[in-house]
Amino acid sequence: MNSRLGSFELMLAVLFLSACSRSQESSSVASARPVQTVPVLISARMPPVDVSMVITQVEETELAFKVGGVIESVRVREGETVLKDQVLAELKLDEVDAQRIQAQSALAKAERDRERAQDLFAKKVMTWEQAQNADSALEMARAAAKAVDFNHRYSVIRAPSEGVILRRMAEPNQTVAVGIPVIRFAPKASQWIAHGGVAQADVARIAVGDRVQISASGLNRLTEGTVWRIAGAADSQTGSIDIEVLLKESAVDWRSGLTARALVFPRQGIPRPMIPASALIAGDGQRAMVFLSNEGIARRIEVTVESWVGNQVRLETALPAGADVVCVGAEFLRDGDSLRVMPVTLPTSGQASP
């Protein structure tokens, strides 16, 4: 009788311990945080750099008068095609002509003085020094006459080659100073470029020869190009660094000054971890926190973001390839929490991604 009672008590103890174990397991499962995770990818793909640019031509030139004065005429309009040596604009030449006459008269007098000095020196009436002074005066008069002729020639603006008038910046009877642009001109054979400022954080990823895709405002097509030049110094006002893109083709509907959006595609860079942007929490600038799943336990680590690639982020912080990062539910976790990993549901047609 006592033996049967002892066996019965042992069975009750076993059943009680089993029930407690199942209860603890159930409680542990219930307390685990439901999350979704994705493996960390290691990629060398660099994100494109988005740049606002302006389309111009390589050899655009601002033409001006060599001397100041009052404009007599401007013979061309914006968009007009011109031939080489065609007169584009000219000054009123009254003042320049007067200077020219004065210089020619001074030259004629210097020539006469020199002939007289040579004759007197031959007769030993004039010293050698006086004869040399007459020679010097003649050379100075010739130089002055040459300078006036040069200014007279450049009181008229002529087309340096066949091309197009981009902009007319002055009108007849307007007084202009020396070197003030009157006409903006581009040769017919000039290539097209796009230029714009790039942030200092992005310019380190760009190199000469990188592929560029450009979309000009108002034109429903894309144009390819390559990075041609990168400025050696930052702009003193904006802090950005200017780059120039050489376009591979030209079009009749392009106009100098068109704004454009350019995507610069850097070449392959250093392999870096890539994770979904939804995995970032508690961000502050380029620094943020993420949770990794380590055998079902949440491990919080600090990371530094290098760049964004769509809805993915490229990290400077090293993460092991294949590690699982929490992409949904991370904002509710604390370091050391138990995790219950839920399957990642792929969006179907007409549904948004979680």
C-alpha positions as CSV (number, residue, x, y, z in Angstrom):
1,M,0.0,0.0,0.0
2,N,2.8,2.4,0.9
3,S,4.7,1.5,-2.3
4,R,1.6,2.4,-4.4
5,L,1.2,5.7,-2.6
6,G,4.9,6.5,-3.2
7,S,4.6,5.8,-7.0
8,F,1.5,8.0,-7.2
9,E,3.2,10.9,-5.5
10,L,6.2,10.6,-7.9
11,M,3.9,10.8,-10.9
12,L,2.2,13.9,-9.5
13,A,5.7,15.5,-9.0
14,V,6.7,14.7,-12.6
15,L,3.5,16.1,-14.1
16,F,3.8,19.3,-12.0
17,L,7.4,19.9,-13.1
18,S,6.4,19.2,-16.8
19,A,3.6,21.7,-16.6
20,C,5.9,24.3,-15.0
21,S,8.4,23.8,-17.8
22,R,5.8,24.2,-20.5
23,S,4.4,27.3,-18.8
24,Q,7.9,28.9,-18.7
25,E,8.5,28.1,-22.3
26,S,5.1,29.5,-23.2
27,S,5.9,32.7,-21.2
28,S,9.3,33.0,-22.9
29,V,7.8,32.7,-26.3
30,A,5.1,35.2,-25.5
31,S,7.6,37.7,-24.2
32,A,9.8,37.5,-27.3
33,R,9.6,40.5,-29.6
34,P,8.2,39.8,-33.1
35,V,10.6,41.3,-35.8
36,Q,11.6,40.8,-39.4
37,T,15.2,40.5,-40.3
38,V,17.3,40.5,-43.6
39,P,20.9,39.5,-44.1
40,V,23.6,42.1,-44.4
41,L,24.9,42.5,-47.9
42,I,28.5,43.5,-48.8
43,S,28.5,45.6,-52.0
44,A,31.0,47.8,-53.8
45,R,28.3,49.6,-55.8
46,M,28.4,53.3,-55.3
47,P,25.2,55.4,-55.3
48,P,24.8,58.0,-58.1
49,V,25.5,61.7,-57.2
50,D,22.6,64.0,-58.0
51,V,23.8,67.4,-59.3
52,S,22.0,70.5,-60.6
53,M,23.8,71.7,-63.7
54,V,23.7,74.4,-66.4
55,I,24.4,73.5,-70.1
56,T,26.8,75.7,-72.0
57,Q,29.3,75.4,-74.8
58,V,33.0,74.8,-74.2
59,E,34.3,77.9,-76.1
60,E,31.8,80.5,-75.2
61,T,33.5,84.0,-75.4
62,E,32.5,87.4,-74.2
63,L,33.5,90.0,-76.9
64,A,34.3,93.6,-75.8
65,F,35.9,96.7,-77.2
66,K,39.6,97.4,-76.6
67,V,38.8,101.1,-75.8
68,G,35.9,102.7,-74.0
69,G,33.4,104.9,-75.8
70,V,29.9,105.4,-77.2
71,I,28.4,102.5,-79.2
72,E,27.6,103.4,-82.8
73,S,25.7,100.2,-83.7
74,V,25.2,96.6,-82.7
75,R,24.4,94.7,-85.9
76,V,23.3,91.3,-84.6
77,R,20.6,89.7,-82.5
78,E,20.6,86.8,-80.0
79,G,20.4,83.5,-81.8
80,E,21.7,84.8,-85.1
81,T,24.3,82.8,-87.0
82,V,27.3,84.9,-88.2
83,L,30.3,84.3,-90.5
84,K,34.0,84.8,-89.7
85,D,35.1,88.5,-89.6
86,Q,31.5,89.7,-89.9
87,V,31.1,93.1,-88.1
88,L,29.1,92.6,-84.9
89,A,29.3,96.0,-83.2
90,E,31.3,99.3,-83.5
91,L,32.0,102.4,-81.6
92,K,31.6,106.0,-82.6
93,L,35.1,106.7,-84.0
94,D,35.3,110.5,-83.6
95,E,37.6,110.3,-80.6
96,V,39.7,107.4,-81.9
97,D,40.1,109.0,-85.3
98,A,41.3,112.2,-83.6
99,Q,43.9,110.3,-81.6
100,R,45.0,108.5,-84.8
101,I,45.5,111.8,-86.7
102,Q,47.4,113.2,-83.7
103,A,49.7,110.2,-83.6
104,Q,50.4,110.3,-87.3
105,S,51.3,113.9,-87.1
106,A,53.6,113.3,-84.2
107,L,55.2,110.5,-86.2
108,A,55.7,112.7,-89.3
109,K,57.4,115.4,-87.1
110,A,59.7,112.9,-85.5
111,E,60.8,111.6,-88.9
112,R,61.6,115.2,-90.0
113,D,63.5,115.9,-86.7
114,R,65.6,112.8,-87.2
115,E,66.5,113.7,-90.8
116,R,67.5,117.2,-89.6
117,A,69.5,115.8,-86.7
118,Q,71.4,113.4,-89.0
119,D,72.3,116.3,-91.4
120,L,73.4,118.5,-88.6
121,F,75.5,115.7,-87.0
122,A,77.2,115.1,-90.3
123,K,78.1,118.8,-90.4
124,K,79.4,118.5,-86.8
125,V,76.9,121.1,-85.7
126,M,75.0,118.7,-83.4
127,T,76.4,116.3,-80.8
128,W,76.1,112.5,-81.0
129,E,73.8,112.6,-77.9
130,Q,71.4,115.0,-79.6
131,A,71.3,112.8,-82.7
132,Q,70.5,109.7,-80.5
133,N,67.7,111.6,-78.8
134,A,66.2,112.3,-82.2
135,D,66.3,108.6,-83.0
136,S,64.6,107.7,-79.7
137,A,61.9,110.3,-80.3
138,L,61.2,108.7,-83.7
139,E,60.9,105.2,-82.1
140,M,58.5,106.5,-79.5
141,A,56.3,108.2,-82.1
142,R,56.2,105.0,-84.1
143,A,55.2,103.0,-81.1
144,A,52.4,105.5,-80.2
145,A,51.1,105.4,-83.7
146,K,51.1,101.6,-83.7
147,A,49.1,101.6,-80.4
148,V,46.5,104.0,-81.8
149,D,46.1,101.9,-84.9
150,F,45.6,98.9,-82.7
151,N,42.9,100.6,-80.7
152,H,41.3,101.8,-83.9
153,R,41.2,98.3,-85.2
154,Y,39.6,97.0,-82.0
155,S,37.0,99.7,-81.9
156,V,35.0,97.3,-84.1
157,I,34.0,93.8,-82.9
158,R,34.2,91.1,-85.5
159,A,33.2,87.5,-85.3
160,P,36.4,85.4,-84.5
161,S,34.9,82.5,-86.5
162,E,31.6,81.2,-87.8
163,G,29.2,80.8,-84.9
164,V,26.1,82.0,-83.1
165,I,25.3,85.0,-81.0
166,L,24.3,83.8,-77.5
167,R,23.6,87.1,-75.9
168,R,23.5,90.8,-76.8
169,M,24.5,92.8,-73.7
170,A,24.6,96.4,-75.0
171,E,22.7,98.8,-77.2
172,P,23.5,101.7,-79.6
173,N,24.3,105.1,-77.9
174,Q,25.3,103.2,-74.7
175,T,28.6,104.3,-73.2
176,V,30.8,101.3,-72.3
177,A,34.1,101.1,-70.5
178,V,37.2,99.2,-71.6
179,G,36.6,95.4,-71.6
180,I,32.9,95.5,-70.7
181,P,31.3,92.5,-72.6
182,V,29.0,93.6,-75.4
183,I,28.3,90.2,-77.1
184,R,28.5,86.6,-75.9
185,F,29.6,84.4,-78.8
186,A,30.1,80.6,-79.4
187,P,31.8,79.0,-82.3
188,K,29.8,76.7,-84.5
189,A,32.0,73.7,-83.9
190,S,32.1,74.1,-80.1
191,Q,31.2,71.1,-78.0
192,W,28.5,71.2,-75.3
193,I,29.2,70.8,-71.6
194,A,27.3,70.9,-68.4
195,H,28.7,72.3,-65.2
196,G,27.5,72.5,-61.6
197,G,28.6,72.4,-58.0
198,V,29.0,69.2,-56.0
199,A,29.0,68.9,-52.2
200,Q,32.4,68.3,-50.7
201,A,31.1,65.0,-49.1
202,D,30.2,63.7,-52.6
203,V,33.1,64.9,-54.8
204,A,35.5,62.4,-53.3
205,R,33.4,59.6,-55.0
206,I,33.7,61.3,-58.4
207,A,36.6,60.8,-60.8
208,V,37.3,62.1,-64.3
209,G,35.8,59.7,-66.8
210,D,32.8,58.7,-64.7
211,R,29.6,58.2,-66.7
212,V,26.9,60.9,-66.4
213,Q,23.2,60.9,-67.4
214,I,21.7,64.3,-68.0
215,S,18.1,65.4,-68.4
216,A,17.7,69.0,-69.6
217,S,14.7,71.0,-68.4
218,G,11.9,71.0,-70.9
219,L,13.5,68.3,-73.1
220,N,11.9,64.8,-72.9
221,R,15.1,62.8,-73.4
222,L,18.3,61.7,-71.6
223,T,21.8,62.6,-72.8
224,E,25.0,60.7,-71.9
225,G,28.2,62.4,-70.9
226,T,31.4,61.9,-69.0
227,V,33.1,63.9,-66.2
228,W,35.6,66.1,-68.0
229,R,37.1,68.3,-65.3
230,I,36.9,68.7,-61.5
231,A,37.8,72.0,-60.0
232,G,40.9,72.1,-57.8
233,A,39.3,74.4,-55.2
234,A,35.9,74.9,-53.5
235,D,33.7,77.9,-54.3
236,S,34.4,80.6,-51.7
237,Q,30.6,81.4,-51.3
238,T,28.9,78.0,-51.5
239,G,31.7,75.6,-50.5
240,S,30.8,73.3,-53.3
241,I,33.3,72.1,-55.9
242,D,32.5,72.6,-59.6
243,I,32.6,69.8,-62.1
244,E,32.3,69.9,-65.9
245,V,30.7,67.1,-67.9
246,L,31.4,66.7,-71.6
247,L,28.3,65.7,-73.5
248,K,28.5,63.0,-76.2
249,E,26.0,64.6,-78.6
250,S,24.5,68.0,-79.4
251,A,21.0,68.9,-80.5
252,V,19.5,71.8,-82.4
253,D,17.1,72.6,-79.6
254,W,19.8,73.0,-76.9
255,R,20.3,76.5,-75.7
256,S,23.2,77.9,-73.6
257,G,22.0,78.4,-70.0
258,L,19.5,75.5,-69.9
259,T,19.2,74.0,-66.5
260,A,19.6,70.2,-66.2
261,R,19.6,67.4,-63.7
262,A,22.6,65.1,-63.8
263,L,23.2,61.7,-62.2
264,V,26.9,60.9,-61.9
265,F,27.6,57.2,-61.6
266,P,30.9,56.6,-59.7
267,R,33.0,53.6,-60.5
268,Q,33.1,50.6,-58.1
269,G,34.3,51.6,-54.7
270,I,35.4,49.9,-51.5
271,P,33.0,47.0,-50.5
272,R,30.7,48.2,-47.7
273,P,27.8,46.8,-45.8
274,M,24.3,47.5,-47.3
275,I,21.2,47.4,-45.1
276,P,17.6,48.7,-45.5
277,A,17.0,52.3,-44.4
278,S,14.2,51.0,-42.2
279,A,16.8,49.3,-40.0
280,L,18.2,52.7,-38.7
281,I,17.0,54.0,-35.4
282,A,18.0,57.0,-33.2
283,G,19.8,58.7,-36.1
284,D,21.9,61.8,-35.5
285,G,23.5,63.2,-38.7
286,Q,25.5,60.3,-40.2
287,R,25.4,58.2,-37.0
288,A,22.6,55.8,-36.1
289,M,21.8,52.6,-34.3
290,V,20.8,49.2,-35.6
291,F,19.9,45.9,-34.0
292,L,21.4,42.6,-35.1
293,S,19.9,39.2,-34.3
294,N,22.5,37.1,-32.5
295,E,21.0,33.6,-32.0
296,G,17.6,35.1,-31.3
297,I,18.9,37.9,-29.0
298,A,18.8,41.6,-30.0
299,R,22.3,43.2,-30.1
300,R,22.3,47.0,-30.5
301,I,25.3,48.6,-32.2
302,E,26.2,52.1,-33.4
303,V,26.9,52.6,-37.2
304,T,28.1,55.4,-39.4
305,V,26.2,56.0,-42.7
306,E,28.4,56.7,-45.7
307,S,25.6,57.3,-48.3
308,W,22.1,56.5,-49.3
309,V,21.2,54.2,-52.3
310,G,17.5,54.5,-52.9
311,N,15.8,52.8,-49.8
312,Q,19.2,51.2,-48.9
313,V,22.0,52.7,-46.9
314,R,25.8,52.1,-47.3
315,L,27.7,51.9,-44.0
316,E,31.2,52.9,-43.1
317,T,30.9,50.6,-40.1
318,A,32.0,47.0,-40.7
319,L,29.3,44.4,-40.3
320,P,29.8,40.6,-40.9
321,A,28.5,39.4,-44.2
322,G,25.4,37.3,-43.7
323,A,24.6,38.7,-40.3
324,D,20.8,39.4,-39.8
325,V,19.8,43.0,-39.2
326,V,16.3,43.8,-37.8
327,C,14.5,45.8,-40.6
328,V,11.0,45.8,-39.0
329,G,10.3,46.3,-35.3
330,A,13.7,47.7,-34.3
331,E,12.2,50.8,-32.8
332,F,10.5,48.7,-30.0
333,L,13.7,46.8,-29.0
334,R,16.1,47.0,-26.2
335,D,19.6,45.5,-26.1
336,G,19.3,41.8,-25.0
337,D,15.6,41.3,-25.8
338,S,14.5,37.9,-27.1
339,L,13.4,37.9,-30.7
340,R,10.8,36.0,-32.5
341,V,11.7,36.3,-36.2
342,M,8.7,36.6,-38.5
343,P,8.9,35.8,-42.2
344,V,9.5,38.7,-44.5
345,T,6.4,39.1,-46.7
346,L,7.1,40.3,-50.3
347,P,4.6,42.8,-51.6
348,T,2.3,41.7,-54.3
349,S,1.0,43.7,-57.2
350,G,-0.9,46.8,-56.0
351,Q,0.5,46.5,-52.4
352,A,3.1,48.7,-50.8
353,S,6.3,47.3,-49.3
354,P,6.2,46.9,-45.5
